[in-house]
């Protein structure tokens, strides 16, 4: 089976994103949603967040290093954790994250290594 690296979806009225069935196993550990580096969101499998992102955010360095602090603030501000619902593989995206990513209804999701970028669709 081919690896899925891109999908488009429309949020439902409850701000839920449906993850394609072929990808749901990837998110069995849960989901972490954060702000991205730009006007988009990052969608992480919780296992990737815990094994890769948390250690990077907690890397040793000066407690007064402003760059380290800025990256921590960027990724932790508004961070949410969730589980996919069992029936349809949906996750609710908090309104403050949608506002940050300028997403109203249509979402484009692109794999960026071990996580996904969620961006507003072209019709937005």
C-alpha positions as CSV (number, residue, x, y, z in Angstrom):
1,X,0.0,0.0,0.0
2,X,1.3,3.5,-0.9
3,X,2.2,5.8,2.0
4,X,-0.2,8.7,2.3
5,X,1.7,12.1,2.6
6,X,-1.2,14.5,1.8
7,X,-4.9,14.8,2.3
8,X,-7.6,17.4,2.2
9,X,-10.6,17.5,4.5
10,X,-13.5,19.8,5.5
11,X,-14.1,20.4,9.2
12,X,-17.6,19.5,10.4
13,X,-19.7,21.9,12.4
14,X,-18.1,20.8,15.7
15,X,-14.5,21.6,14.4
16,X,-13.7,17.9,14.0
17,X,-11.1,16.8,11.5
18,X,-11.5,13.2,10.1
19,X,-8.2,11.4,9.7
20,X,-8.1,9.1,6.7
21,X,-8.6,5.4,7.8
22,X,-5.2,4.5,6.3
23,X,-3.5,6.9,8.8
24,X,-5.4,6.2,12.0
25,X,-2.9,3.5,13.3
26,X,-0.2,6.3,13.2
27,X,-2.2,8.2,15.9
28,X,-3.1,5.2,18.1
29,X,-1.0,6.8,20.9
30,X,-3.1,10.0,20.7
31,X,-2.7,13.4,19.0
32,X,-0.8,16.6,19.9
33,X,-1.8,19.8,18.1
34,X,0.3,22.9,18.3
35,X,1.1,26.1,16.5
36,X,3.6,25.7,13.7
37,X,6.6,27.9,12.8
38,X,4.3,29.9,10.5
39,X,0.5,30.5,10.1
40,X,-0.2,26.7,10.2
41,X,-0.6,24.0,12.7
42,X,1.5,20.9,13.6
43,X,-0.3,17.6,14.1
44,X,1.9,15.0,16.0
45,X,1.3,11.4,16.9
46,X,1.6,11.6,20.7
47,X,4.3,9.0,20.7
48,X,6.4,11.3,18.4
49,X,5.8,14.3,20.6
50,X,6.9,12.4,23.7
51,X,9.9,10.7,22.1
52,X,11.2,13.5,19.8
53,X,9.7,16.9,20.5
54,X,9.6,17.0,24.4
55,X,13.3,16.0,24.6
56,X,14.2,18.6,22.0
57,X,12.3,21.3,23.9
58,X,13.9,20.2,27.2
59,X,17.4,20.0,25.7
60,X,20.1,21.3,28.0
61,X,21.2,24.8,27.5
62,X,21.1,28.0,29.5
63,X,17.9,28.7,31.3
64,X,18.3,32.3,30.0
65,X,18.7,31.3,26.3
66,X,16.1,33.4,24.6
67,X,16.0,31.2,21.4
68,X,15.3,28.1,23.5
69,X,12.6,30.0,25.4
70,X,11.0,31.3,22.1
71,X,10.8,27.8,20.6
72,X,9.2,26.4,23.8
73,X,6.6,29.2,23.9
74,X,5.9,28.7,20.2
75,X,5.2,25.0,20.6
76,X,3.6,25.0,24.0
77,X,1.3,28.0,23.6
78,X,-2.1,26.6,22.9
79,X,-0.9,23.0,22.7
80,X,-3.7,20.5,23.0
81,X,-3.8,16.7,23.3
82,X,-6.6,14.5,22.1
83,X,-7.6,11.1,21.1
84,X,-9.3,10.0,17.9
85,X,-12.9,9.0,18.3
86,X,-13.4,5.3,17.9
87,X,-16.1,5.4,15.2
88,X,-15.0,7.8,12.6
89,X,-11.4,8.7,13.4
90,X,-12.1,12.4,14.2
91,X,-10.2,14.8,16.4
92,X,-11.6,18.2,17.5
93,X,-9.4,21.2,16.8
94,X,-9.7,24.0,19.3
95,X,-10.9,27.3,18.0
96,X,-7.8,29.2,19.1
97,X,-5.6,26.9,17.0
98,X,-7.9,27.3,14.0
99,X,-7.7,31.1,14.4
100,X,-3.9,31.0,14.5
101,X,-3.8,28.9,11.3
102,X,-6.5,31.0,9.7
103,X,-8.5,27.9,9.1
104,X,-12.2,28.1,8.9
105,X,-13.5,25.0,7.1
106,X,-11.1,23.4,4.6
107,X,-7.8,21.9,5.7
108,X,-4.8,20.7,3.7
109,X,-2.6,18.3,5.6
110,X,1.0,17.5,4.4
111,X,3.4,15.1,6.0
112,X,6.6,16.9,7.2
113,X,8.7,13.9,8.3
114,X,7.2,12.5,11.5
115,X,4.4,15.1,11.9
116,X,1.8,16.8,9.7
117,X,1.3,20.5,8.8
118,X,-2.3,21.6,8.8
119,X,-3.0,24.6,6.6
120,X,-6.0,26.5,5.4
121,X,-7.4,25.0,2.1
122,X,-7.3,27.0,-1.1
123,X,-10.9,28.0,-0.9
124,X,-10.3,30.0,2.4
